[in-house]
Amino acid sequence: MDKIELLSPVGSMANLKAAVSNGADAVYLGMKRFSARDFATNFNEKYLTEAVNICKSNNVKSYLTMNTLVKDDEFDDFFDQLSFAYSKGIDAVIIQHLSFLPLIKKQFSDLRVHISTQVGVMNSASSGFLSKADRITLARELSKEELTIIRKNYSEELEIFCHGALCVSLSGQCLFSSLLGGRSGNRGKCAQPCRKKYDNNYYLSTKELCLIEKLPEIIGIGINAVKIEGRMRTPYYVATVTEAYRKAIDSFYSGKFTVTKEMILKLKDAFNRDFTKGWFERSEDIFNREYASGKVNPTNTHEMYEVKLNKIHPERKTITFNLPKFENTKSKKQLLVRVYTVKDAIAACSSGADIIYFDLFDKAFSDVKDAVNCKVYAVTPRIMLDSDKEPILNFISEKKANGILAGNVGMLNMDLNIPIHLDYNLNCFNDIDLQYVSGMNALPIISPELSIPELIKLKNRNFAEFVHGKIRLMTLRHNLKTGIIRDEKGGLFRVKKVMNGSEIINGKELGLLSKSAQLVDAGITIFYIDTETKVGEITGLYRKILDGKSINDSRIKREYILGWSFRGVS
């Protein structure tokens, strides 16, 4: 196996030079759009050309991050930017949209494609589903043992984060920032609500990941690359962290692994919120609830970094990307209702639901099946580990589920032979995504971050729209105490335990009510409801709307919010 790759963050030209001069094997950087760190300086066309030249002159690989969610009207800009960067010689592109993988592979045949941590790959079924990728950046919420299992089952390259900031939510499954302020983390504009105060402390603020002392174990597992977080940080941070990990990696391969106290002190000096080894050691000591902004030594931010620069002539030509053709696709009327008790299942079914979603692992699943006449689909967990695969398959078979609502991409790689619906955390966002999942006979609940005007413009209407119910803002592997937390403005959020972790739910539910008639008028006729209150009444109201009848919602509409439905996200 080749020597493990050290991958450093580059948010500016100064950071690039800091990374290259201090021993990075590769760097990851964004251009002006489609990067998950939209507020970094990033690179325009001129500076990207120079950046790639610097990398090639110093035998360093360059990976372009294009890992945000992309809207239909952005396709041309996305693929034009990728084509430009390809022509300048980037070594790989990092993406979130799984549907883009076969398209890029076909039209940019010699460009490596890496799957972003935004996809949340945390089991072998998911990695196997992505076997055409050249590399997967795994979720941060995996233990040494869990990483080992995935490594044994996946033949392509695997990458993990080794240092830097930790998202408290599973990456790609956080709607907190976009609901509260319209700035979507899935679009690179996160406002970091996890670093705000809740109940008078920084309840959701995590420590900094630091796995430098675990490098021998990481290398022993067979991980191909370790990645430093920090494209928003200073050149000094990039230089210091890159240098420390370079020394540690080189000491391992020389036969005498060494991490000195001085190296740790320098890492702390560059930036820290205290350090944690996180899920690699299944550490519960991951939160720093005393402070969230981090500490940095301001005296070390003006160093200069020297790099070689030769004139490199790229051998690639600019490619004119050919978008797939989209057919106008209609859907039949369906009302999908997620419920949590037998009583509510009966109420929903008798009020017009076509399909009931119910938790696969709830003891009452069989009772629900016996109690209702409509189909019952099993809800499978968003956080799915390799150890969950056998119980999930056994339960689906034993309980004779009519279909599943999948919260994890690995469920698409299970050979189930029953209908599959995709939960909205899987971020189906555009017509390419819709065409992709339609090819697998899967029905997605489309991302709630799309506005109604954006939904109406989609050509493929074979998706469900989340019209009513509780908004799952975060999915976390951390075991938080169940209850209510309050932000500094008095906003309420519910913390609930789920399989393998916790979730945070917005205090007020989404409720389009009569406004959802606009969707029906546009031919969007599959509605999704997820509520534990007034289930029969709410289901009946949306049944009427789907059937073209008018309703009077003046009595209840103030109880709900419209979410992203008209403002969307930036």
BALUM-505312 format. One record per residue (C-alpha): residue number from 1; x, y, z. Coordinates in nm, 3 decimals. Example, Ala and Ser with C-alpha at 12.3 -4.5 7.8 and 13.67 -1.06 7.14 Angstrom:
BEGIN
(1, (1.230, -0.450, 0.780));
(2, (1.367, -0.106, 0.714));
END
This chain:
BEGIN
(1, (0.000, 0.000, 0.000));
(2, (0.122, 0.351, -0.082));
(3, (0.217, 0.596, 0.191));
(4, (-0.084, 0.767, 0.345));
(5, (-0.167, 1.102, 0.184));
(6, (-0.174, 1.423, 0.385));
(7, (-0.448, 1.652, 0.254));
(8, (-0.449, 2.017, 0.362));
(9, (-0.716, 2.290, 0.342));
(10, (-0.664, 2.588, 0.112));
(11, (-0.901, 2.884, 0.133));
(12, (-0.664, 3.142, -0.018));
(13, (-0.335, 3.174, -0.205));
(14, (-0.150, 3.237, 0.123));
(15, (-0.296, 2.916, 0.268));
(16, (-0.194, 2.726, -0.044));
(17, (0.166, 2.835, -0.006));
(18, (0.154, 2.753, 0.365));
(19, (0.029, 2.400, 0.290));
(20, (0.270, 2.328, 0.005));
(21, (0.579, 2.460, 0.184));
(22, (0.504, 2.257, 0.496));
(23, (0.465, 1.915, 0.341));
(24, (0.113, 1.861, 0.212));
(25, (0.080, 1.578, -0.039));
(26, (-0.243, 1.727, -0.171));
(27, (-0.464, 2.030, -0.112));
(28, (-0.837, 2.086, -0.149));
(29, (-0.967, 2.424, -0.259));
(30, (-1.281, 2.589, -0.390));
(31, (-1.357, 2.834, -0.665));
(32, (-1.605, 3.117, -0.634));
(33, (-1.912, 2.893, -0.644));
(34, (-2.030, 2.548, -0.536));
(35, (-1.783, 2.508, -0.251));
(36, (-1.893, 2.403, 0.098));
(37, (-1.692, 2.695, 0.238));
(38, (-1.854, 2.975, 0.042));
(39, (-1.720, 3.241, 0.280));
(40, (-1.355, 3.147, 0.231));
(41, (-1.156, 3.372, -0.005));
(42, (-1.150, 3.088, -0.260));
(43, (-1.007, 3.112, -0.612));
(44, (-1.115, 3.288, -0.931));
(45, (-1.003, 3.157, -1.269));
(46, (-0.672, 3.347, -1.266));
(47, (-0.574, 3.232, -0.919));
(48, (-0.690, 2.876, -0.973));
(49, (-0.456, 2.856, -1.272));
(50, (-0.171, 2.981, -1.056));
(51, (-0.267, 2.749, -0.770));
(52, (-0.261, 2.440, -0.992));
(53, (0.076, 2.551, -1.134));
(54, (0.215, 2.584, -0.783));
(55, (0.087, 2.239, -0.693));
(56, (0.230, 2.074, -1.003));
(57, (0.562, 2.255, -0.958));
(58, (0.589, 2.108, -0.608));
(59, (0.451, 1.759, -0.679));
(60, (0.134, 1.830, -0.482));
(61, (-0.210, 1.717, -0.599));
(62, (-0.501, 1.962, -0.623));
(63, (-0.861, 1.865, -0.551));
(64, (-1.144, 2.103, -0.636));
(65, (-1.437, 2.109, -0.393));
(66, (-1.769, 2.136, -0.574));
(67, (-1.970, 1.968, -0.301));
(68, (-2.274, 2.190, -0.248));
(69, (-2.629, 2.122, -0.361));
(70, (-2.694, 2.251, -0.713));
(71, (-3.021, 2.388, -0.851));
(72, (-3.144, 2.328, -1.205));
(73, (-3.070, 2.682, -1.319));
(74, (-2.709, 2.642, -1.199));
(75, (-2.616, 2.336, -1.408));
(76, (-2.442, 2.536, -1.681));
(77, (-2.236, 2.737, -1.432));
(78, (-2.145, 2.425, -1.235));
(79, (-2.020, 2.223, -1.529));
(80, (-1.855, 2.524, -1.698));
(81, (-1.655, 2.583, -1.379));
(82, (-1.563, 2.215, -1.360));
(83, (-1.460, 2.214, -1.726));
(84, (-1.237, 2.516, -1.675));
(85, (-1.068, 2.365, -1.370));
(86, (-1.029, 2.033, -1.553));
(87, (-0.854, 2.209, -1.842));
(88, (-0.611, 2.369, -1.596));
(89, (-0.510, 2.033, -1.457));
(90, (-0.688, 1.964, -1.128));
(91, (-0.637, 1.607, -1.012));
(92, (-0.984, 1.541, -0.870));
(93, (-1.323, 1.697, -0.803));
(94, (-1.509, 1.650, -0.474));
(95, (-1.888, 1.624, -0.512));
(96, (-2.200, 1.569, -0.302));
(97, (-2.456, 1.482, -0.571));
(98, (-2.432, 1.107, -0.628));
(99, (-2.620, 1.157, -0.955));
(100, (-2.329, 1.361, -1.090));
(101, (-2.081, 1.074, -1.050));
(102, (-2.169, 0.875, -1.366));
(103, (-2.204, 1.194, -1.572));
(104, (-1.862, 1.329, -1.473));
(105, (-1.700, 0.988, -1.519));
(106, (-1.841, 0.963, -1.869));
(107, (-1.748, 1.310, -1.993));
(108, (-1.428, 1.375, -1.792));
(109, (-1.291, 1.024, -1.825));
(110, (-0.945, 1.091, -1.676));
(111, (-1.064, 1.306, -1.385));
(112, (-1.081, 1.143, -1.045));
(113, (-1.407, 1.188, -0.855));
(114, (-1.412, 1.198, -0.476));
(115, (-1.734, 1.169, -0.272));
(116, (-1.769, 1.438, -0.009));
(117, (-1.826, 1.378, 0.360));
(118, (-2.152, 1.568, 0.295));
(119, (-2.294, 1.236, 0.171));
(120, (-2.249, 1.086, 0.519));
(121, (-2.109, 0.745, 0.416));
(122, (-2.085, 0.535, 0.731));
(123, (-2.137, 0.172, 0.627));
(124, (-2.020, -0.080, 0.367));
(125, (-2.352, -0.085, 0.183));
(126, (-2.319, 0.288, 0.112));
(127, (-1.955, 0.264, 0.007));
(128, (-2.035, -0.034, -0.214));
(129, (-2.312, 0.166, -0.380));
(130, (-2.043, 0.421, -0.471));
(131, (-1.792, 0.176, -0.613));
(132, (-1.741, 0.388, -0.928));
(133, (-1.598, 0.672, -0.719));
(134, (-1.221, 0.697, -0.686));
(135, (-1.236, 0.799, -0.321));
(136, (-1.489, 0.844, -0.042));
(137, (-1.443, 1.086, 0.245));
(138, (-1.617, 0.899, 0.523));
(139, (-1.844, 1.048, 0.788));
(140, (-1.664, 1.184, 1.092));
(141, (-1.884, 0.978, 1.326));
(142, (-1.707, 0.644, 1.285));
(143, (-1.501, 0.442, 1.532));
(144, (-1.177, 0.262, 1.457));
(145, (-1.367, -0.069, 1.445));
(146, (-1.633, 0.069, 1.210));
(147, (-1.369, 0.214, 0.978));
(148, (-1.196, -0.124, 0.970));
(149, (-1.514, -0.300, 0.853));
(150, (-1.570, -0.050, 0.570));
(151, (-1.205, -0.080, 0.466));
(152, (-1.236, -0.457, 0.437));
(153, (-1.542, -0.425, 0.213));
(154, (-1.441, -0.139, -0.015));
(155, (-1.166, -0.163, -0.277));
(156, (-1.124, 0.204, -0.371));
(157, (-0.963, 0.484, -0.169));
(158, (-1.093, 0.596, 0.171));
(159, (-1.025, 0.928, 0.338));
(160, (-1.102, 1.052, 0.688));
(161, (-1.075, 1.384, 0.868));
(162, (-0.788, 1.385, 1.115));
(163, (-0.787, 1.740, 1.251));
(164, (-1.001, 2.051, 1.287));
(165, (-1.359, 2.157, 1.350));
(166, (-1.634, 1.900, 1.394));
(167, (-1.993, 1.947, 1.282));
(168, (-2.222, 1.830, 1.561));
(169, (-2.474, 1.707, 1.304));
(170, (-2.400, 1.446, 1.042));
(171, (-2.262, 1.641, 0.748));
(172, (-2.523, 1.701, 0.481));
(173, (-2.808, 1.643, 0.726));
(174, (-2.829, 1.983, 0.895));
(175, (-3.111, 2.223, 0.812));
(176, (-3.066, 2.444, 1.118));
(177, (-2.891, 2.737, 0.950));
(178, (-3.115, 2.744, 0.644));
(179, (-3.443, 2.731, 0.837));
(180, (-3.345, 3.002, 1.083));
(181, (-3.180, 3.244, 0.841));
(182, (-3.197, 3.115, 0.485));
(183, (-2.823, 3.038, 0.476));
(184, (-2.790, 2.673, 0.384));
(185, (-2.500, 2.465, 0.511));
(186, (-2.572, 2.233, 0.220));
(187, (-2.500, 2.530, -0.008));
(188, (-2.178, 2.637, 0.168));
(189, (-2.329, 2.926, 0.364));
(190, (-2.371, 2.785, 0.714));
(191, (-2.430, 3.048, 0.984));
(192, (-2.314, 2.799, 1.252));
(193, (-2.616, 2.788, 1.485));
(194, (-2.436, 2.502, 1.663));
(195, (-2.189, 2.761, 1.800));
(196, (-2.469, 2.969, 1.956));
(197, (-2.593, 2.950, 2.314));
(198, (-2.877, 2.719, 2.419));
(199, (-2.993, 2.712, 2.780));
(200, (-2.718, 2.963, 2.864));
(201, (-2.428, 2.750, 2.742));
(202, (-2.277, 2.641, 2.412));
(203, (-2.480, 2.324, 2.423));
(204, (-2.402, 2.202, 2.070));
(205, (-2.045, 2.330, 2.039));
(206, (-1.788, 2.056, 1.981));
(207, (-1.417, 2.043, 2.053));
(208, (-1.155, 2.025, 1.778));
(209, (-1.064, 1.688, 1.634));
(210, (-0.700, 1.587, 1.679));
(211, (-0.593, 1.237, 1.570));
(212, (-0.219, 1.295, 1.529));
(213, (-0.138, 1.042, 1.802));
(214, (-0.362, 0.785, 1.632));
(215, (-0.186, 0.792, 1.295));
(216, (-0.026, 0.445, 1.333));
(217, (-0.371, 0.294, 1.393));
(218, (-0.522, 0.489, 1.102));
(219, (-0.245, 0.372, 0.871));
(220, (-0.286, 0.019, 1.006));
(221, (-0.654, 0.017, 0.910));
(222, (-0.556, 0.099, 0.551));
(223, (-0.699, 0.450, 0.523));
(224, (-0.554, 0.617, 0.211));
(225, (-0.567, 0.982, 0.311));
(226, (-0.602, 1.197, 0.621));
(227, (-0.767, 1.535, 0.579));
(228, (-0.719, 1.854, 0.778));
(229, (-1.025, 2.078, 0.817));
(230, (-0.981, 2.455, 0.797));
(231, (-1.035, 2.642, 0.471));
(232, (-1.162, 2.940, 0.672));
(233, (-0.853, 2.951, 0.893));
(234, (-0.524, 3.143, 0.885));
(235, (-0.214, 3.053, 0.684));
(236, (-0.038, 3.000, 1.017));
(237, (-0.294, 2.738, 1.117));
(238, (-0.256, 2.557, 0.783));
(239, (0.124, 2.569, 0.805));
(240, (0.141, 2.455, 1.167));
(241, (-0.104, 2.167, 1.139));
(242, (0.036, 2.048, 0.806));
(243, (0.393, 2.056, 0.943));
(244, (0.299, 1.862, 1.256));
(245, (0.115, 1.587, 1.068));
(246, (0.392, 1.571, 0.807));
(247, (0.653, 1.510, 1.078));
(248, (0.435, 1.251, 1.249));
(249, (0.361, 1.059, 0.926));
(250, (0.725, 1.063, 0.819));
(251, (0.837, 0.943, 1.162));
(252, (0.602, 0.646, 1.133));
(253, (0.741, 0.538, 0.798));
(254, (1.098, 0.582, 0.923));
(255, (1.024, 0.322, 1.190));
(256, (1.006, 0.545, 1.498));
(257, (0.670, 0.718, 1.535));
(258, (0.705, 1.040, 1.732));
(259, (0.462, 1.307, 1.846));
(260, (0.630, 1.548, 2.087));
(261, (0.476, 1.775, 2.349));
(262, (0.607, 2.068, 2.146));
(263, (0.408, 1.952, 1.841));
(264, (0.087, 1.931, 2.046));
(265, (0.149, 2.276, 2.195));
(266, (0.195, 2.421, 1.847));
(267, (-0.130, 2.262, 1.732));
(268, (-0.308, 2.415, 2.030));
(269, (-0.144, 2.751, 1.960));
(270, (-0.268, 2.751, 1.598));
(271, (-0.635, 2.710, 1.691));
(272, (-0.832, 2.506, 1.938));
(273, (-1.151, 2.465, 2.133));
(274, (-0.976, 2.190, 2.331));
(275, (-0.897, 1.865, 2.152));
(276, (-1.089, 1.539, 2.123));
(277, (-1.029, 1.209, 1.946));
(278, (-1.399, 1.204, 1.873));
(279, (-1.569, 0.894, 1.745));
(280, (-1.241, 0.728, 1.650));
(281, (-1.218, 0.630, 2.018));
(282, (-1.596, 0.647, 2.074));
(283, (-1.527, 0.944, 2.299));
(284, (-1.821, 1.097, 2.485));
(285, (-1.594, 1.389, 2.576));
(286, (-1.662, 1.571, 2.250));
(287, (-1.839, 1.889, 2.360));
(288, (-1.691, 2.221, 2.475));
(289, (-1.986, 2.402, 2.625));
(290, (-1.778, 2.680, 2.781));
(291, (-1.675, 2.857, 2.462));
(292, (-1.740, 2.820, 2.090));
(293, (-1.525, 3.071, 1.904));
(294, (-1.193, 2.894, 1.952));
(295, (-0.857, 3.025, 2.064));
(296, (-0.569, 3.131, 1.839));
(297, (-0.237, 3.304, 1.903));
(298, (-0.260, 3.631, 1.702));
(299, (0.116, 3.687, 1.706));
(300, (0.182, 3.409, 1.458));
(301, (-0.029, 3.516, 1.162));
(302, (0.215, 3.708, 0.938));
(303, (0.471, 3.452, 0.828));
(304, (0.574, 3.418, 0.463));
(305, (0.583, 3.083, 0.283));
(306, (0.806, 3.012, -0.015));
(307, (0.716, 2.768, -0.295));
(308, (0.860, 2.675, -0.633));
(309, (0.673, 2.793, -0.940));
(310, (0.743, 2.653, -1.285));
(311, (0.544, 2.728, -1.598));
(312, (0.319, 2.425, -1.645));
(313, (0.130, 2.373, -1.969));
(314, (-0.187, 2.170, -1.910));
(315, (-0.249, 1.892, -2.160));
(316, (-0.626, 1.886, -2.127));
(317, (-0.875, 2.069, -2.341));
(318, (-1.186, 2.243, -2.215));
(319, (-1.483, 2.009, -2.241));
(320, (-1.830, 2.125, -2.337));
(321, (-2.046, 1.932, -2.096));
(322, (-2.361, 1.775, -2.237));
(323, (-2.647, 1.775, -1.992));
(324, (-2.885, 1.479, -2.001));
(325, (-3.227, 1.535, -2.154));
(326, (-3.509, 1.568, -1.906));
(327, (-3.857, 1.443, -1.988));
(328, (-4.165, 1.600, -1.835));
(329, (-4.280, 1.334, -1.590));
(330, (-4.609, 1.337, -1.401));
(331, (-4.704, 1.153, -1.084));
(332, (-5.028, 1.011, -0.950));
(333, (-5.190, 1.156, -0.638));
(334, (-5.055, 1.005, -0.318));
(335, (-5.067, 1.103, 0.048));
(336, (-4.777, 0.968, 0.255));
(337, (-4.808, 1.000, 0.633));
(338, (-4.547, 0.916, 0.895));
(339, (-4.700, 0.820, 1.229));
(340, (-4.579, 0.702, 1.569));
(341, (-4.870, 0.513, 1.730));
(342, (-5.129, 0.256, 1.627));
(343, (-5.403, 0.508, 1.705));
(344, (-5.252, 0.769, 1.472));
(345, (-5.197, 0.509, 1.200));
(346, (-5.568, 0.423, 1.209));
(347, (-5.660, 0.794, 1.207));
(348, (-5.434, 0.871, 0.911));
(349, (-5.550, 0.573, 0.706));
(350, (-5.918, 0.642, 0.769));
(351, (-5.866, 1.011, 0.677));
(352, (-5.720, 0.944, 0.333));
(353, (-5.355, 0.836, 0.364));
(354, (-5.237, 0.606, 0.086));
(355, (-4.919, 0.492, 0.261));
(356, (-4.828, 0.488, 0.630));
(357, (-4.465, 0.520, 0.735));
(358, (-4.382, 0.355, 1.069));
(359, (-4.052, 0.290, 1.246));
(360, (-3.920, -0.056, 1.155));
(361, (-3.785, -0.113, 1.507));
(362, (-4.099, 0.000, 1.690));
(363, (-4.258, -0.293, 1.873));
(364, (-4.599, -0.186, 1.742));
(365, (-4.506, -0.226, 1.372));
(366, (-4.697, -0.553, 1.328));
(367, (-4.994, -0.409, 1.518));
(368, (-5.005, -0.116, 1.276));
(369, (-5.003, -0.353, 0.979));
(370, (-5.292, -0.548, 1.126));
(371, (-5.491, -0.235, 1.214));
(372, (-5.496, -0.047, 0.881));
(373, (-5.602, -0.117, 0.524));
(374, (-5.343, 0.104, 0.354));
(375, (-4.984, 0.002, 0.284));
(376, (-4.729, 0.027, 0.565));
(377, (-4.370, 0.119, 0.481));
(378, (-4.090, 0.065, 0.731));
(379, (-3.884, 0.368, 0.831));
(380, (-3.516, 0.270, 0.842));
(381, (-3.262, 0.476, 1.040));
(382, (-3.068, 0.771, 0.904));
(383, (-2.767, 0.663, 1.110));
(384, (-2.702, 0.312, 0.980));
(385, (-2.386, 0.123, 1.070));
(386, (-2.259, -0.209, 0.937));
(387, (-2.382, -0.377, 1.255));
(388, (-2.737, -0.266, 1.168));
(389, (-2.758, -0.433, 0.828));
(390, (-2.857, -0.783, 0.939));
(391, (-3.124, -0.669, 1.192));
(392, (-3.274, -0.431, 0.934));
(393, (-3.298, -0.699, 0.664));
(394, (-3.439, -0.954, 0.910));
(395, (-3.703, -0.715, 1.040));
(396, (-3.811, -0.609, 0.689));
(397, (-3.859, -0.975, 0.599));
(398, (-4.023, -1.084, 0.926));
(399, (-4.264, -0.790, 0.948));
(400, (-4.349, -0.808, 0.577));
(401, (-4.312, -0.436, 0.517));
(402, (-4.482, -0.321, 0.197));
(403, (-4.187, -0.090, 0.127));
(404, (-3.934, 0.126, 0.310));
(405, (-3.863, 0.491, 0.377));
(406, (-3.483, 0.494, 0.360));
(407, (-3.287, 0.744, 0.564));
(408, (-2.950, 0.612, 0.450));
(409, (-2.808, 0.568, 0.100));
(410, (-2.693, 0.216, 0.189));
(411, (-3.052, 0.096, 0.164));
(412, (-3.025, 0.139, -0.214));
(413, (-2.765, -0.139, -0.213));
(414, (-2.965, -0.410, -0.034));
(415, (-3.150, -0.596, -0.317));
(416, (-3.480, -0.557, -0.132));
(417, (-3.731, -0.616, -0.414));
(418, (-3.985, -0.389, -0.246));
(419, (-4.060, -0.020, -0.316));
(420, (-3.810, 0.230, -0.177));
(421, (-3.887, 0.587, -0.082));
(422, (-3.601, 0.821, 0.014));
(423, (-3.618, 1.050, 0.317));
(424, (-3.547, 1.419, 0.257));
(425, (-3.212, 1.406, 0.439));
(426, (-3.071, 1.235, 0.128));
(427, (-3.095, 1.573, -0.046));
(428, (-3.263, 1.505, -0.378));
(429, (-3.240, 1.858, -0.518));
(430, (-3.265, 1.881, -0.895));
(431, (-3.370, 1.712, -1.219));
(432, (-3.045, 1.517, -1.250));
(433, (-3.105, 1.372, -0.903));
(434, (-3.466, 1.291, -0.990));
(435, (-3.369, 1.115, -1.312));
(436, (-3.101, 0.920, -1.124));
(437, (-3.328, 0.788, -0.847));
(438, (-3.612, 0.724, -1.093));
(439, (-3.374, 0.490, -1.272));
(440, (-3.359, 0.288, -0.951));
(441, (-3.739, 0.292, -0.912));
(442, (-3.704, 0.496, -0.594));
(443, (-3.935, 0.780, -0.494));
(444, (-3.765, 1.066, -0.309));
(445, (-3.909, 1.315, -0.064));
(446, (-3.747, 1.614, -0.226));
(447, (-3.527, 1.851, -0.026));
(448, (-3.741, 2.095, 0.174));
(449, (-3.483, 2.366, 0.102));
(450, (-3.633, 2.413, -0.245));
(451, (-3.903, 2.678, -0.271));
(452, (-4.240, 2.616, -0.435));
(453, (-4.144, 2.829, -0.741));
(454, (-3.828, 2.615, -0.778));
(455, (-4.027, 2.294, -0.745));
(456, (-4.271, 2.406, -1.012));
(457, (-3.983, 2.452, -1.258));
(458, (-3.868, 2.089, -1.222));
(459, (-3.948, 1.875, -1.525));
(460, (-3.967, 1.548, -1.333));
(461, (-4.263, 1.554, -1.092));
(462, (-4.210, 1.203, -0.957));
(463, (-4.126, 1.313, -0.602));
(464, (-4.302, 1.376, -0.274));
(465, (-4.315, 1.724, -0.124));
(466, (-4.291, 1.772, 0.252));
(467, (-4.603, 1.979, 0.319));
(468, (-4.666, 1.938, 0.689));
(469, (-4.504, 1.832, 1.013));
(470, (-4.200, 1.838, 1.233));
(471, (-3.878, 1.962, 1.082));
(472, (-3.574, 1.752, 1.169));
(473, (-3.304, 2.018, 1.187));
(474, (-3.013, 1.795, 1.283));
(475, (-2.931, 1.425, 1.294));
(476, (-2.654, 1.353, 1.544));
(477, (-2.475, 1.039, 1.650));
(478, (-2.424, 1.197, 1.992));
(479, (-2.640, 1.077, 2.279));
(480, (-2.808, 1.399, 2.393));
(481, (-3.055, 1.419, 2.679));
(482, (-3.417, 1.421, 2.563));
(483, (-3.600, 1.747, 2.625));
(484, (-3.638, 2.108, 2.516));
(485, (-3.352, 2.353, 2.456));
(486, (-3.393, 2.729, 2.410));
(487, (-3.179, 2.971, 2.214));
(488, (-3.101, 3.326, 2.323));
(489, (-3.404, 3.462, 2.138));
(490, (-3.642, 3.224, 2.311));
(491, (-3.673, 2.980, 2.021));
(492, (-3.763, 2.627, 2.127));
(493, (-3.609, 2.309, 1.989));
(494, (-3.690, 1.951, 2.081));
(495, (-3.414, 1.697, 2.143));
(496, (-3.523, 1.339, 2.078));
(497, (-3.340, 1.007, 2.091));
(498, (-3.332, 0.801, 1.773));
(499, (-3.158, 0.479, 1.673));
(500, (-2.782, 0.528, 1.708));
(501, (-2.808, 0.889, 1.820));
(502, (-3.030, 1.194, 1.860));
(503, (-3.213, 1.448, 1.650));
(504, (-3.310, 1.810, 1.699));
(505, (-3.658, 1.912, 1.585));
(506, (-3.781, 2.265, 1.532));
(507, (-4.025, 2.390, 1.793));
(508, (-4.288, 2.486, 1.535));
(509, (-4.404, 2.248, 1.264));
(510, (-4.416, 2.316, 0.892));
(511, (-4.769, 2.366, 0.762));
(512, (-4.845, 2.473, 0.405));
(513, (-5.216, 2.391, 0.438));
(514, (-5.418, 2.583, 0.173));
(515, (-5.102, 2.717, 0.011));
(516, (-5.015, 2.363, -0.099));
(517, (-5.295, 2.391, -0.356));
(518, (-5.038, 2.575, -0.568));
(519, (-4.844, 2.249, -0.589));
(520, (-5.148, 2.053, -0.701));
(521, (-5.224, 2.315, -0.967));
(522, (-4.868, 2.268, -1.097));
(523, (-4.898, 1.889, -1.111));
(524, (-4.704, 1.813, -0.792));
(525, (-4.940, 1.565, -0.631));
(526, (-4.747, 1.350, -0.383));
(527, (-4.762, 1.497, -0.033));
(528, (-4.565, 1.394, 0.275));
(529, (-4.685, 1.457, 0.631));
(530, (-4.486, 1.387, 0.950));
(531, (-4.670, 1.484, 1.268));
(532, (-4.779, 1.354, 1.606));
(533, (-5.060, 1.605, 1.659));
(534, (-5.412, 1.615, 1.511));
(535, (-5.311, 1.337, 1.273));
(536, (-5.658, 1.252, 1.146));
(537, (-5.763, 1.616, 1.102));
(538, (-5.440, 1.714, 0.925));
(539, (-5.445, 1.411, 0.696));
(540, (-5.804, 1.487, 0.602));
(541, (-5.723, 1.847, 0.513));
(542, (-5.444, 1.747, 0.273));
(543, (-5.659, 1.472, 0.123));
(544, (-5.912, 1.739, 0.031));
(545, (-5.641, 1.960, -0.119));
(546, (-5.508, 1.674, -0.330));
(547, (-5.860, 1.601, -0.448));
(548, (-5.903, 1.961, -0.562));
(549, (-6.131, 2.073, -0.280));
(550, (-6.092, 2.401, -0.093));
(551, (-6.031, 2.410, 0.282));
(552, (-6.063, 2.675, 0.551));
(553, (-5.735, 2.686, 0.745));
(554, (-5.785, 3.026, 0.912));
(555, (-5.835, 2.863, 1.252));
(556, (-5.506, 2.672, 1.260));
(557, (-5.259, 2.823, 1.013));
(558, (-5.097, 3.048, 1.275));
(559, (-4.979, 2.737, 1.458));
(560, (-4.741, 2.655, 1.173));
(561, (-4.455, 2.804, 0.972));
(562, (-4.398, 2.807, 0.598));
(563, (-4.028, 2.719, 0.627));
(564, (-3.841, 2.741, 0.298));
(565, (-4.152, 2.709, 0.081));
(566, (-4.150, 3.062, -0.058));
(567, (-3.807, 3.205, 0.025));
(568, (-3.594, 2.897, -0.050));
(569, (-3.224, 2.918, 0.041));
(570, (-2.923, 3.107, -0.089));
END
